[in-house]
């Protein structure tokens, strides 16, 4: 039985990996599609509109996994989990910078994969991410930043801002607790899920991306402010702070 109609695209050029992922994900209740290279992956995302993409970094041809992230982000915010044997932090940061939502290093267990898949799908679901008691609209005190949680819209000044599901939820959490310092661990668990807590590099990447999209001067953030060694805080008054 499919999980609420959720469709996952697996992008990997190795048949054994394809079979294992397809079997385990199908058993978990998902509809699974398979692409063997980057070009095919981008076309399948356009054609089939999957709910999630599981993407290997090392792909044959002229388009590797990072290139796929870049191309997919040009037309959709579909969540992407990178599956890679490359464990170097530099590669991980590059993938996240280019639009990936998560990075899972091979080898990994089926339980870990399923947990990451559930967490990623949970973040992309507006109905599951928002608590009924939370406000439907969040606005900075000066009115510059405006978030309509129900419509999934964010405005910075007069400009509407396009955010990925993960970026949206990170900003929502920060604005929801404006003025309160949120630790790295609390933010990771609130945004990525209870399976997370030590991936501070994720936060650095996503906070940088958020600042580029919503701050007037990203290099001198006024709203999303770093508390060194602790976490981040949303300054609702938009007072200039050091990054």
Buried (B, 14 or more C-beta within 10 A) or exposed (E): EEBEEBBBBBBBBEEEBBEBBBEBBEEBEBBBBBBBBBBBBBEBBEEEEBBBBBBBBEBEEEBBBBBBBBBBBEEBBBBBBBBBEBEEEEBBBBBBBBBBBBBBBEEEEBEEBBBBBBBBBBBBBBEEBBEEEEEEEBBBEEEBBBBEBEEBBBBBEEEEBEBBBBBBBBBBBBBBBBEEEBBBBBBBBBBBBEEBBEBBBBBBBBBBBBBEBBBBEBEEBBBBBBEEEEBBBBBBEBEEBEB
